[in-house]
Amino acid sequence: MTGDTHHATRAEALWLALGVTVVVAALVLGEAARTADGATRAWLVAAQATCTALAFAVPQLRQWRASRAEASAEEREIEARVETRMAINDALDPVLRMVARSVAEPDPEVRERLAAQTVSLVLMTASEFIGHDRSRACWYRLDAGPPGRLVPVEHAGRAGPPTTHFVEGSTAGDAAIDLVLTDGALRCEDVLSAPPPGWSLDRAPAYRTFVAVATVGDDAAYGMLTLDALEPGSLSADDEGLLRLVSGVLALAMGLAHRPGVPP
């Protein structure tokens, strides 16, 4: 039993005990008041009335406190979401500034360098603000071939570079390349219990869960952005959506890098 569950169970028991106590006390005081007289009877009647009122008030108070706790939990969740969005906005700011520089840059070689710097910023943003503790973001560049392949180029976050090359003609390679060419996404909650097609279990995996999204823009496929973590199921659908967002920014930078030069 977790600490929160234990606390909730104990609180329920205390509320129940309090409710039973005031009800029993009201009954006992009522019986005592029937045989008493004078000031004692008046005191017992007043005490009985108080316990009767408490017997009615306890369930109301319990419901009010439960509503307050639920509202507080919702407020904390909203605050956490706002803080996360603000952090991501702050993290994306330098990425978007880099893209803005690419828009205004006439030299193709400079735009190529800016695109490479954008890759680094996007990976850092993904690993630090989207992923959980010790997550790792990786960028795979699509090479047309033949054979077509996805080549690991750069990573950020947890130590240890990616080593897998997804090559056309293998089950895993065809699946990964198809994901990119169709602008798709894949979220695997646990590579041991539900591995993706062609996943090799010959050796212990370096991570247990991952999200992979295509980096595609202007009808051009540039590669694949992935985010992996050590805890199974720790990457959610919201994480996938955020990874798609930063992948779209990266695709924009890639598209600017490959556009024809503009005379100064």
Solvent accessible surface area in square Angstrom, and as a share of the most:
residue,aa,sasa,rsa
1,M,171,0.76
2,T,92,0.53
3,G,60,0.58
4,D,121,0.63
5,T,68,0.40
6,H,106,0.48
7,H,131,0.58
8,A,54,0.42
9,T,73,0.43
10,R,154,0.56
11,A,33,0.26
12,E,87,0.39
13,A,58,0.45
14,L,111,0.55
15,W,43,0.15
16,L,120,0.60
17,A,54,0.42
18,L,80,0.40
19,G,18,0.17
20,V,81,0.47
21,T,81,0.47
22,V,10,0.06
23,V,71,0.41
24,V,76,0.44
25,A,30,0.23
26,A,11,0.09
27,L,120,0.60
28,V,91,0.52
29,L,30,0.15
30,G,13,0.12
31,E,103,0.46
32,A,37,0.29
33,A,6,0.04
34,R,177,0.65
35,T,125,0.73
36,A,23,0.18
37,D,111,0.58
38,G,56,0.54
39,A,88,0.68
40,T,77,0.45
41,R,107,0.39
42,A,63,0.49
43,W,167,0.59
44,L,20,0.10
45,V,68,0.39
46,A,59,0.45
47,A,21,0.17
48,Q,60,0.27
49,A,60,0.47
50,T,78,0.46
51,C,20,0.12
52,T,75,0.44
53,A,60,0.47
54,L,80,0.40
55,A,26,0.20
56,F,145,0.60
57,A,41,0.32
58,V,11,0.06
59,P,70,0.44
60,Q,90,0.40
61,L,82,0.41
62,R,98,0.36
63,Q,122,0.54
64,W,134,0.47
65,R,133,0.48
66,A,60,0.47
67,S,62,0.40
68,R,137,0.50
69,A,62,0.48
70,E,111,0.50
71,A,44,0.34
72,S,40,0.26
73,A,46,0.36
74,E,93,0.42
75,E,104,0.46
76,R,149,0.54
77,E,85,0.38
78,I,103,0.52
79,E,104,0.46
80,A,53,0.41
81,R,131,0.48
82,V,71,0.41
83,E,116,0.52
84,T,61,0.35
85,R,160,0.58
86,M,116,0.52
87,A,33,0.26
88,I,7,0.04
89,N,97,0.50
90,D,100,0.52
91,A,11,0.09
92,L,14,0.07
93,D,62,0.32
94,P,56,0.35
95,V,0,0.00
96,L,88,0.44
97,R,158,0.58
98,M,24,0.11
99,V,8,0.05
100,A,61,0.47
101,R,139,0.51
102,S,1,0.01
103,V,86,0.49
104,A,84,0.65
105,E,40,0.18
106,P,42,0.26
107,D,59,0.31
108,P,62,0.39
109,E,119,0.53
110,V,33,0.19
111,R,1,0.00
112,E,85,0.38
113,R,136,0.50
114,L,3,0.02
115,A,4,0.03
116,A,61,0.47
117,Q,81,0.36
118,T,0,0.00
119,V,6,0.04
120,S,46,0.30
121,L,35,0.17
122,V,0,0.00
123,L,0,0.00
124,M,87,0.39
125,T,3,0.02
126,A,0,0.00
127,S,10,0.06
128,E,107,0.48
129,F,77,0.32
130,I,9,0.04
131,G,15,0.14
132,H,93,0.41
133,D,129,0.67
134,R,153,0.56
135,S,3,0.02
136,R,14,0.05
137,A,0,0.00
138,C,1,0.01
139,W,7,0.03
140,Y,15,0.06
141,R,106,0.39
142,L,35,0.17
143,D,45,0.23
144,A,97,0.75
145,G,45,0.43
146,P,134,0.84
147,P,62,0.39
148,G,6,0.06
149,R,78,0.28
150,L,0,0.00
151,V,25,0.14
152,P,25,0.15
153,V,74,0.42
154,E,59,0.26
155,H,59,0.26
156,A,23,0.18
157,G,53,0.51
158,R,19,0.07
159,A,91,0.71
160,G,33,0.32
161,P,87,0.55
162,P,17,0.11
163,T,98,0.57
164,T,60,0.35
165,H,90,0.40
166,F,37,0.15
167,V,44,0.25
168,E,90,0.40
169,G,70,0.67
170,S,54,0.35
171,T,89,0.52
172,A,29,0.23
173,G,0,0.00
174,D,67,0.35
175,A,43,0.33
176,A,11,0.08
177,I,16,0.08
178,D,80,0.42
179,L,22,0.11
180,V,0,0.00
181,L,114,0.57
182,T,88,0.51
183,D,68,0.35
184,G,18,0.18
185,A,37,0.29
186,L,67,0.33
187,R,81,0.30
188,C,8,0.05
189,E,96,0.43
190,D,20,0.10
191,V,0,0.00
192,L,80,0.40
193,S,91,0.58
194,A,64,0.49
195,P,55,0.35
196,P,22,0.14
197,P,85,0.53
198,G,43,0.41
199,W,68,0.24
200,S,69,0.45
201,L,94,0.47
202,D,137,0.71
203,R,161,0.59
204,A,86,0.67
205,P,37,0.24
206,A,61,0.47
207,Y,40,0.15
208,R,72,0.26
209,T,0,0.00
210,F,18,0.08
211,V,1,0.00
212,A,4,0.03
213,V,0,0.00
214,A,5,0.04
215,T,0,0.00
216,V,43,0.25
217,G,20,0.19
218,D,130,0.67
219,D,153,0.79
220,A,37,0.28
221,A,34,0.26
222,Y,30,0.11
223,G,0,0.00
224,M,7,0.03
225,L,0,0.00
226,T,15,0.09
227,L,0,0.00
228,D,3,0.02
229,A,1,0.01
230,L,66,0.33
231,E,114,0.51
232,P,51,0.32
233,G,41,0.39
234,S,21,0.14
235,L,1,0.00
236,S,50,0.32
237,A,62,0.48
238,D,111,0.57
239,D,14,0.08
240,E,40,0.18
241,G,40,0.38
242,L,46,0.23
243,L,0,0.00
244,R,92,0.33
245,L,90,0.45
246,V,1,0.00
247,S,2,0.01
248,G,40,0.38
249,V,18,0.10
250,L,0,0.00
251,A,4,0.03
252,L,92,0.46
253,A,1,0.00
254,M,23,0.10
255,G,16,0.15
256,L,22,0.11
257,A,4,0.03
258,H,114,0.51
259,R,60,0.22
260,P,116,0.73
261,G,41,0.39
262,V,72,0.41
263,P,113,0.71
264,P,162,1.02
